[in-house]
Amino acid sequence: MTPLRTALLQSSGRPGDVAENLKVLDEAAGRAAAAGAGLLVTSEMFLTGYAIGEGVHRLAEAADGPSAQAVAEIAVRHGLAVLYAYPERGGERSEMGVPPAEGRGMVYNAAQLIGADGARLANYRKTHLFGGFEREWFTPGDQPVVQAELNGLRVGIMICYDVEFPENVRAHALAGTDLLLVPTAQMHPFQFVAESLVPVRAVESQMYIAYVNRTGPEGEFEFVGLSCLAGPDGTVRARAGRGEELVFGEADPAFLSASRENYPYLQDRRSELYSSLS
């Protein structure tokens, strides 16, 4: 199997302007395809912006809504898969039984993977909401492991804060995830997550992790960039700076297989000792 060249779109786009963000995505997809990428990954809430308050509900769409169709057309036009992040409009009650705020339907902080043929391959809803802002506007998802097959790799999806829980990433490892895609809105002063924690997650659970951040000021937040593609040996294969950037790295199935032999954490686990964790 050949490596999957992956493009990380570190950008905050234009908060509140879906049409403009689709244009940014289209342009980035063109550059990514020209550079040989088979996959493009955006930052958290790229479609609409993150710190947009009531705009979260106003701009939310169903997983098969008009923006999903627009992204599918971009994927087909440029011949690569796209993972984009957006607010997903759900039903009136979540799977967890949490009622929506008065006058609102359920909205999830979500990310959807679209194949190069335009097919909707996987849709994930953020399970661990961070801070008062997210808890005010979103309902947590309750499916921790969402996967799809892409170019011979089993690809999993998380969003931002989710990756900071080792149990969450380990659940993906045990389910066979090879490449974990993590759109994020990592803000100051938590840049240690991008710098140190993500590469550790990659080596301890033996997978590639594509961690793709927003950048610059937005509302009350200051996003730190530093997007990266970390390998299963803990080495960062691609690293962005603090500004708008498109960076590339490869997820190599052959290297991953060899790494899992060299770092046999999954085989050497003694799960009978860990029952108290649950």
C-alpha positions as a Markdown table, in Angstrom:
| # | Residue | x | y | z |
|---|---|---|---|---|
| 1 | Met | 0.0 | 0.0 | 0.0 |
| 2 | Thr | 1.2 | 3.5 | -0.8 |
| 3 | Pro | 1.4 | 6.2 | 1.8 |
| 4 | Leu | -1.5 | 8.6 | 2.0 |
| 5 | Arg | -0.3 | 12.1 | 1.5 |
| 6 | Thr | -2.3 | 14.3 | 3.8 |
| 7 | Ala | -2.8 | 18.1 | 3.7 |
| 8 | Leu | -3.6 | 20.0 | 6.9 |
| 9 | Leu | -5.4 | 23.3 | 6.3 |
| 10 | Gln | -4.5 | 25.5 | 9.2 |
| 11 | Ser | -7.0 | 28.3 | 8.8 |
| 12 | Ser | -9.9 | 30.0 | 10.6 |
| 13 | Gly | -11.5 | 31.0 | 7.3 |
| 14 | Arg | -14.0 | 33.8 | 7.7 |
| 15 | Pro | -16.2 | 33.3 | 10.8 |
| 16 | Gly | -19.9 | 33.5 | 10.0 |
| 17 | Asp | -19.5 | 33.3 | 6.2 |
| 18 | Val | -20.1 | 29.7 | 5.0 |
| 19 | Ala | -19.9 | 30.7 | 1.3 |
| 20 | Glu | -16.5 | 32.3 | 1.7 |
| 21 | Asn | -15.2 | 29.3 | 3.7 |
| 22 | Leu | -16.3 | 26.9 | 1.0 |
| 23 | Lys | -14.2 | 29.1 | -1.4 |
| 24 | Val | -11.2 | 28.8 | 0.9 |
| 25 | Leu | -11.7 | 25.1 | 1.1 |
| 26 | Asp | -12.0 | 24.8 | -2.7 |
| 27 | Glu | -8.8 | 26.7 | -3.3 |
| 28 | Ala | -6.9 | 24.7 | -0.6 |
| 29 | Ala | -8.2 | 21.4 | -2.2 |
| 30 | Gly | -6.8 | 22.5 | -5.5 |
| 31 | Arg | -3.4 | 23.2 | -4.0 |
| 32 | Ala | -3.5 | 20.0 | -2.0 |
| 33 | Ala | -4.4 | 17.9 | -5.1 |
| 34 | Ala | -1.7 | 19.6 | -7.1 |
| 35 | Ala | 0.8 | 18.6 | -4.4 |
| 36 | Gly | -0.3 | 15.0 | -4.6 |
| 37 | Ala | -2.4 | 14.8 | -1.5 |
| 38 | Gly | -5.2 | 12.2 | -1.3 |
| 39 | Leu | -6.8 | 13.8 | 1.8 |
| 40 | Leu | -7.4 | 17.3 | 3.1 |
| 41 | Val | -8.3 | 18.0 | 6.7 |
| 42 | Thr | -9.7 | 21.3 | 8.1 |
| 43 | Ser | -9.8 | 22.9 | 11.5 |
| 44 | Glu | -12.7 | 22.6 | 14.0 |
| 45 | Met | -15.9 | 24.4 | 12.9 |
| 46 | Phe | -14.1 | 25.5 | 9.8 |
| 47 | Leu | -17.3 | 25.8 | 7.8 |
| 48 | Thr | -18.9 | 28.5 | 10.0 |
| 49 | Gly | -16.3 | 29.7 | 12.4 |
| 50 | Tyr | -15.9 | 28.7 | 16.0 |
| 51 | Ala | -16.6 | 31.7 | 18.3 |
| 52 | Ile | -19.9 | 32.8 | 16.6 |
| 53 | Gly | -22.3 | 32.6 | 19.5 |
| 54 | Glu | -25.9 | 32.2 | 18.3 |
| 55 | Gly | -24.6 | 31.8 | 14.8 |
| 56 | Val | -23.9 | 28.2 | 15.8 |
| 57 | His | -27.6 | 27.4 | 15.6 |
| 58 | Arg | -28.4 | 29.8 | 12.8 |
| 59 | Leu | -25.7 | 28.2 | 10.5 |
| 60 | Ala | -26.1 | 24.6 | 11.6 |
| 61 | Glu | -26.9 | 22.1 | 8.8 |
| 62 | Ala | -27.9 | 18.5 | 8.6 |
| 63 | Ala | -25.1 | 16.0 | 7.7 |
| 64 | Asp | -26.6 | 15.7 | 4.2 |
| 65 | Gly | -27.3 | 19.4 | 3.9 |
| 66 | Pro | -26.3 | 21.9 | 1.2 |
| 67 | Ser | -22.7 | 22.3 | 2.5 |
| 68 | Ala | -22.2 | 18.6 | 2.5 |
| 69 | Gln | -23.1 | 18.6 | -1.2 |
| 70 | Ala | -20.8 | 21.6 | -1.8 |
| 71 | Val | -17.9 | 19.8 | -0.2 |
| 72 | Ala | -18.7 | 16.6 | -2.1 |
| 73 | Glu | -18.4 | 18.6 | -5.3 |
| 74 | Ile | -15.1 | 20.1 | -4.2 |
| 75 | Ala | -13.8 | 16.6 | -3.4 |
| 76 | Val | -14.9 | 15.2 | -6.8 |
| 77 | Arg | -13.5 | 18.2 | -8.7 |
| 78 | His | -10.1 | 17.9 | -7.2 |
| 79 | Gly | -10.0 | 14.1 | -6.8 |
| 80 | Leu | -9.2 | 13.9 | -3.1 |
| 81 | Ala | -11.0 | 13.1 | 0.2 |
| 82 | Val | -12.0 | 16.0 | 2.5 |
| 83 | Leu | -12.7 | 16.0 | 6.2 |
| 84 | Tyr | -14.5 | 19.2 | 7.1 |
| 85 | Ala | -15.8 | 20.4 | 10.5 |
| 86 | Tyr | -19.2 | 22.1 | 11.0 |
| 87 | Pro | -22.1 | 22.5 | 13.4 |
| 88 | Glu | -24.5 | 19.6 | 12.7 |
| 89 | Arg | -28.3 | 20.1 | 13.2 |
| 90 | Gly | -29.7 | 17.0 | 14.7 |
| 91 | Gly | -33.1 | 16.0 | 16.1 |
| 92 | Glu | -35.1 | 17.3 | 19.0 |
| 93 | Arg | -33.5 | 14.9 | 21.4 |
| 94 | Ser | -30.0 | 13.5 | 21.5 |
| 95 | Glu | -29.0 | 9.9 | 21.8 |
| 96 | Met | -28.0 | 10.7 | 25.4 |
| 97 | Gly | -31.6 | 11.9 | 26.2 |
| 98 | Val | -30.4 | 15.5 | 26.8 |
| 99 | Pro | -33.2 | 17.9 | 25.9 |
| 100 | Pro | -32.3 | 20.9 | 23.7 |
| 101 | Ala | -32.2 | 24.4 | 25.1 |
| 102 | Glu | -35.6 | 26.0 | 25.0 |
| 103 | Gly | -36.5 | 26.9 | 21.5 |
| 104 | Arg | -33.6 | 25.1 | 19.9 |
| 105 | Gly | -33.0 | 21.7 | 18.3 |
| 106 | Met | -29.9 | 19.7 | 18.9 |
| 107 | Val | -26.7 | 21.0 | 17.4 |
| 108 | Tyr | -23.5 | 19.0 | 17.5 |
| 109 | Asn | -19.9 | 20.0 | 17.0 |
| 110 | Ala | -19.2 | 17.7 | 14.1 |
| 111 | Ala | -16.8 | 16.6 | 11.4 |
| 112 | Gln | -17.6 | 14.7 | 8.2 |
| 113 | Leu | -15.4 | 12.7 | 5.9 |
| 114 | Ile | -16.2 | 12.9 | 2.2 |
| 115 | Gly | -14.5 | 10.6 | -0.2 |
| 116 | Ala | -12.9 | 11.6 | -3.5 |
| 117 | Asp | -15.9 | 10.2 | -5.3 |
| 118 | Gly | -18.2 | 12.5 | -3.3 |
| 119 | Ala | -19.6 | 9.8 | -1.0 |
| 120 | Arg | -20.3 | 10.6 | 2.7 |
| 121 | Leu | -18.0 | 8.1 | 4.4 |
| 122 | Ala | -18.3 | 9.0 | 8.1 |
| 123 | Asn | -19.8 | 11.7 | 10.4 |
| 124 | Tyr | -18.6 | 12.3 | 14.0 |
| 125 | Arg | -20.0 | 14.3 | 16.8 |
| 126 | Lys | -17.6 | 15.7 | 19.5 |
| 127 | Thr | -18.0 | 13.7 | 22.7 |
| 128 | His | -16.1 | 15.8 | 25.1 |
| 129 | Leu | -17.2 | 19.5 | 25.1 |
| 130 | Phe | -14.7 | 22.0 | 26.3 |
| 131 | Gly | -15.6 | 24.9 | 28.6 |
| 132 | Gly | -18.7 | 27.0 | 29.0 |
| 133 | Phe | -18.9 | 28.2 | 25.4 |
| 134 | Glu | -19.2 | 24.7 | 23.9 |
| 135 | Arg | -21.5 | 23.5 | 26.7 |
| 136 | Glu | -23.9 | 26.4 | 26.0 |
| 137 | Trp | -24.2 | 25.9 | 22.3 |
| 138 | Phe | -23.6 | 22.2 | 21.7 |
| 139 | Thr | -25.0 | 18.8 | 22.7 |
| 140 | Pro | -22.3 | 16.1 | 23.2 |
| 141 | Gly | -22.2 | 13.1 | 20.9 |
| 142 | Asp | -22.1 | 9.6 | 22.4 |
| 143 | Gln | -20.3 | 7.5 | 19.8 |
| 144 | Pro | -16.6 | 7.6 | 20.6 |
| 145 | Val | -15.2 | 5.6 | 17.7 |
| 146 | Val | -16.2 | 6.5 | 14.2 |
| 147 | Gln | -14.2 | 5.1 | 11.3 |
| 148 | Ala | -14.0 | 4.8 | 7.6 |
| 149 | Glu | -11.7 | 3.0 | 5.1 |
| 150 | Leu | -9.6 | 5.3 | 3.0 |
| 151 | Asn | -6.7 | 4.3 | 0.7 |
| 152 | Gly | -6.0 | 1.1 | 2.6 |
| 153 | Leu | -6.0 | 2.8 | 5.9 |
| 154 | Arg | -8.6 | 2.7 | 8.7 |
| 155 | Val | -9.3 | 6.4 | 9.4 |
| 156 | Gly | -10.9 | 7.6 | 12.7 |
| 157 | Ile | -12.3 | 11.0 | 13.7 |
| 158 | Met | -12.1 | 13.0 | 16.9 |
| 159 | Ile | -12.4 | 16.7 | 17.6 |
| 160 | Cys | -10.0 | 18.8 | 19.6 |
| 161 | Tyr | -10.6 | 18.1 | 23.4 |
| 162 | Asp | -11.4 | 14.5 | 22.7 |
| 163 | Val | -7.8 | 13.7 | 21.9 |
| 164 | Glu | -6.7 | 14.8 | 25.4 |
| 165 | Phe | -8.3 | 11.8 | 27.0 |
| 166 | Pro | -6.0 | 8.8 | 26.6 |
| 167 | Glu | -8.9 | 6.3 | 27.0 |
| 168 | Asn | -10.5 | 7.9 | 24.0 |
| 169 | Val | -7.5 | 7.5 | 21.7 |
| 170 | Arg | -6.9 | 4.0 | 23.1 |
| 171 | Ala | -10.4 | 3.0 | 22.1 |
| 172 | His | -9.6 | 3.9 | 18.6 |
| 173 | Ala | -6.3 | 2.0 | 18.7 |
| 174 | Leu | -8.2 | -1.2 | 19.9 |
| 175 | Ala | -10.7 | -0.7 | 17.1 |
| 176 | Gly | -7.8 | -0.7 | 14.6 |
| 177 | Thr | -7.6 | 3.0 | 13.7 |
| 178 | Asp | -4.4 | 3.7 | 11.6 |
| 179 | Leu | -4.8 | 7.5 | 11.0 |
| 180 | Leu | -6.8 | 9.6 | 13.5 |
| 181 | Leu | -8.1 | 12.9 | 12.1 |
| 182 | Val | -8.5 | 15.7 | 14.7 |
| 183 | Pro | -9.9 | 19.1 | 13.7 |
| 184 | Thr | -9.2 | 21.4 | 16.6 |
| 185 | Ala | -9.7 | 24.9 | 18.0 |
| 186 | Gln | -6.6 | 24.9 | 20.3 |
| 187 | Met | -6.3 | 28.2 | 22.1 |
| 188 | His | -3.7 | 29.9 | 24.2 |
| 189 | Pro | -2.4 | 28.9 | 26.8 |
| 190 | Phe | -2.9 | 25.2 | 25.9 |
| 191 | Gln | -0.4 | 24.9 | 23.1 |
| 192 | Phe | 1.4 | 22.1 | 24.9 |
| 193 | Val | -1.3 | 19.8 | 23.5 |
| 194 | Ala | -0.1 | 20.4 | 20.0 |
| 195 | Glu | 3.6 | 20.6 | 20.9 |
| 196 | Ser | 3.8 | 17.6 | 23.2 |
| 197 | Leu | 0.6 | 15.7 | 23.9 |
| 198 | Val | -0.4 | 14.8 | 20.4 |
| 199 | Pro | 3.0 | 13.1 | 19.5 |
| 200 | Val | 2.8 | 11.1 | 22.7 |
| 201 | Arg | -0.8 | 10.0 | 21.9 |
| 202 | Ala | 0.4 | 8.8 | 18.5 |
| 203 | Val | 3.2 | 6.6 | 19.9 |
| 204 | Glu | 1.4 | 5.2 | 22.9 |
| 205 | Ser | -1.5 | 4.1 | 20.7 |
| 206 | Gln | 0.5 | 3.3 | 17.6 |
| 207 | Met | -1.2 | 5.4 | 15.0 |
| 208 | Tyr | -0.8 | 8.5 | 12.9 |
| 209 | Ile | -2.6 | 11.6 | 14.2 |
| 210 | Ala | -3.4 | 14.6 | 12.0 |
| 211 | Tyr | -4.2 | 17.5 | 14.4 |
| 212 | Val | -5.4 | 20.6 | 12.5 |
| 213 | Asn | -5.9 | 23.9 | 14.3 |
| 214 | Arg | -7.4 | 27.3 | 13.8 |
| 215 | Thr | -5.2 | 30.4 | 14.0 |
| 216 | Gly | -5.3 | 33.9 | 15.3 |
| 217 | Pro | -7.9 | 35.9 | 17.4 |
| 218 | Glu | -11.6 | 35.1 | 17.2 |
| 219 | Gly | -14.0 | 36.4 | 19.8 |
| 220 | Glu | -12.6 | 35.8 | 23.3 |
| 221 | Phe | -10.1 | 33.2 | 22.0 |
| 222 | Glu | -6.6 | 33.3 | 20.6 |
| 223 | Phe | -5.9 | 30.2 | 18.5 |
| 224 | Val | -2.3 | 29.0 | 18.4 |
| 225 | Gly | -1.9 | 27.1 | 15.1 |
| 226 | Leu | 0.9 | 24.5 | 15.4 |
| 227 | Ser | -1.0 | 21.9 | 13.4 |
| 228 | Cys | 0.9 | 18.7 | 13.0 |
| 229 | Leu | 0.9 | 15.2 | 11.6 |
| 230 | Ala | 2.5 | 12.9 | 14.3 |
| 231 | Gly | 3.8 | 9.4 | 13.5 |
| 232 | Pro | 3.5 | 6.2 | 15.5 |
| 233 | Asp | 7.2 | 6.7 | 16.6 |
| 234 | Gly | 6.3 | 10.0 | 18.1 |
| 235 | Thr | 8.1 | 12.0 | 15.3 |
| 236 | Val | 6.2 | 14.9 | 13.9 |
| 237 | Arg | 6.1 | 14.5 | 10.1 |
| 238 | Ala | 4.6 | 17.9 | 9.4 |
| 239 | Arg | 4.3 | 21.0 | 11.6 |
| 240 | Ala | 2.7 | 24.4 | 10.8 |
| 241 | Gly | 3.6 | 27.7 | 12.4 |
| 242 | Arg | 1.2 | 30.2 | 14.0 |
| 243 | Gly | -0.4 | 31.6 | 10.9 |
| 244 | Glu | -2.6 | 30.5 | 7.9 |
| 245 | Glu | -0.8 | 27.6 | 6.3 |
| 246 | Leu | -1.3 | 24.4 | 4.3 |
| 247 | Val | 1.2 | 21.7 | 5.3 |
| 248 | Phe | 1.7 | 18.1 | 4.1 |
| 249 | Gly | 2.7 | 14.8 | 5.6 |
| 250 | Glu | 2.4 | 11.1 | 4.8 |
| 251 | Ala | 0.7 | 8.3 | 6.6 |
| 252 | Asp | 2.7 | 5.2 | 5.6 |
| 253 | Pro | 1.0 | 1.8 | 6.2 |
| 254 | Ala | 4.3 | 0.0 | 5.9 |
| 255 | Phe | 6.0 | 2.2 | 8.5 |
| 256 | Leu | 3.0 | 1.9 | 10.8 |
| 257 | Ser | 3.2 | -2.0 | 10.6 |
| 258 | Ala | 6.9 | -1.9 | 11.4 |
| 259 | Ser | 6.3 | 0.6 | 14.3 |
| 260 | Arg | 3.7 | -1.6 | 15.9 |
| 261 | Glu | 6.3 | -4.4 | 16.0 |
| 262 | Asn | 8.9 | -2.1 | 17.6 |
| 263 | Tyr | 6.4 | -0.6 | 20.1 |
| 264 | Pro | 4.2 | -3.5 | 21.1 |
| 265 | Tyr | 2.1 | -1.5 | 23.6 |
| 266 | Leu | -1.2 | -2.9 | 22.3 |
| 267 | Gln | 0.0 | -6.5 | 22.5 |
| 268 | Asp | 1.6 | -6.1 | 25.9 |
| 269 | Arg | -1.4 | -4.5 | 27.6 |
| 270 | Arg | -2.7 | -6.4 | 30.6 |
| 271 | Ser | -6.4 | -5.4 | 30.4 |
| 272 | Glu | -7.3 | -7.5 | 33.4 |
| 273 | Leu | -5.5 | -4.9 | 35.6 |
| 274 | Tyr | -7.5 | -1.9 | 34.2 |
| 275 | Ser | -11.1 | -2.8 | 35.1 |
| 276 | Ser | -11.2 | 0.0 | 37.7 |
| 277 | Leu | -10.7 | 2.6 | 34.9 |
| 278 | Ser | -14.3 | 2.0 | 33.8 |
